[in-house]
Amino acid sequence: MKVPFSPPRIDEKIIKAVEETLRTGWISTGPKTKLFELELEKYTKAPKILCLNSATAGLELIMRYWGIGPGDEVIVPAYTYCATANVVMHCGAKPVMVDCGEDFNISPEKVEKAITGRTKAIVPVDIGGYPCDYDALYDIIDKKKHHFKPGNQLQKKLGRIILVADSAHSIGASYKGKSSGILADVSSFSFHAVKNLTTAEGGALCLNLPEPFNNKDIYDYLNTLSLHGQNKDALSKFTKAAWEYDVIYPGYKCNMTDIQASMGLVELERYERETLPKRKEIFDFYSAELKAFDFFQIPEYESEHKKTSYHLYLLTIANVTEAQRNEIIKKVFEKEISVNVHYKPLPLMSYYRDMGYTLKGLDVSKRKYEQEISLPVFFDLTKEQQQLVIKSLVSSYQEVVG
């Protein structure tokens, strides 16, 4: 391909950091992972952060901790990656799928209409790195307090629906001066290979629950839960005569390794200085070039109160059918330019369709999906490649639509 979609930034700094970690012997969870957690806390201002093997693991751990299960409902956007709803299914609860707005993010108005006495959590997704309207969501949660029926002491202690942000795309984004990671009660970042900040695979759960909750205590419990319920991790057992441990819960295995964390530490150190400015430069170039064509709708990625992390450039092609969009993508690929689609609404996926989910009431999600193309954005994308993307996209549109 002349232009790939989203290759990771693997340079000598990353390679050296991984090599140094390998030479220490700490290749599973150890000092680098704990340091990465502390640096992430400084960056986001989150009270406590637990590093894990994925954002998905973080979402599921908090669902399990919160006691969400059969009979409960969790509101999620239909316009998202499957992980957002899958974790709800894993817990035996019901994902309630609602429509998005024109910015691709969950519609607060549709969330309000979907709340019932069974609703235990709302999981907004910062699609493409652009924050949701968190004030509106909290206002709705407060307004609906009288509907809330706690199922256990933790839920009773909070006294309302918990807001759990799927922030897989949005590390580095901000909303009203606050960074992603502290915009909800709990947030989960992804450090997957295609993300802005990668650890190959990985994620981080940001704990931001209000008083009287103690986020450090929750961190300790979830850390144990992520290691089969073992009350000591490898680092704790490394001290003299500290071999003995107990298993206090049949937990899971989803910890982050020091190899991953060593990559994350390099990426985080240069994230504000190098990564975000470069991605913003690409976004701004695309927007400046594409605004000359009335058949392209430039994505919203900055406003008075919001700033994206510049993860996905979600371009809408106005007034095309799904078949035309697909043919445009085919033409672009024939020119050796890699593009993508984010996302196929969950009711179109076989599993959820077979479960009885449909696109009824999801008109915006359906239209956005049918007309969306994601353009390449990555650190090493050159100006010449960016120009090639625009040229190929425009000519492909003209070949298909005229």
Number of C-alpha atoms within 10 A of each C-alpha: 10 12 21 16 18 22 16 18 17 11 8 9 12 18 13 14 18 19 13 14 21 15 9 9 10 18 20 19 20 20 17 23 26 19 15 24 23 17 17 23 18 13 17 21 17 23 18 23 28 26 32 30 23 24 27 25 25 30 28 21 22 20 22 18 13 17 18 24 19 12 12 20 23 26 27 26 28 29 29 26 17 17 15 26 25 18 21 27 16 13 17 15 22 22 25 19 26 24 25 24 17 13 18 26 24 29 21 23 15 18 22 18 10 16 22 16 14 18 25 27 23 23 24 28 28 26 26 25 26 31 29 24 19 17 14 14 21 16 12 18 22 14 12 16 13 11 15 20 17 19 16 11 11 13 18 13 12 15 15 21 25 22 22 23 29 29 32 26 30 31 28 24 26 23 21 14 10 15 20 31 32 20 25 24 15 24 30 33 28 31 25 20 16 20 22 30 29 24 29 20 18 27 28 29 31 33 26 22 20 10 9 8 13 14 19 13 11 17 18 13 17 21 24 23 24 24 20 17 20 20 19 18 17 14 13 13 14 12 9 7 7 10 11 8 12 9 14 13 14 12 18 17 14 21 26 26 23 26 23 28 31 26 24 26 23 19 21 20 13 12 18 13 10 13 22 21 15 19 22 17 14 22 23 14 15 19 18 11 12 18 12 9 10 10 15 19 17 19 18 17 23 15 11 7 12 20 22 26 26 29 29 29 24 27 22 21 21 16 13 19 13 16 11 17 24 18 17 25 23 16 19 21 19 13 18 16 23 20 20 16 18 20 22 19 24 23 22 15 14 11 11 17 13 11 10 9 18 17 18 10 12 19 13 17 26 22 17 26 20 24 23 25 24 19 24 24 26 23 17 14 18 12 12 9 16 19 14 17 22 17 14 20 23 17 15 21 21 11 12 15 12 7
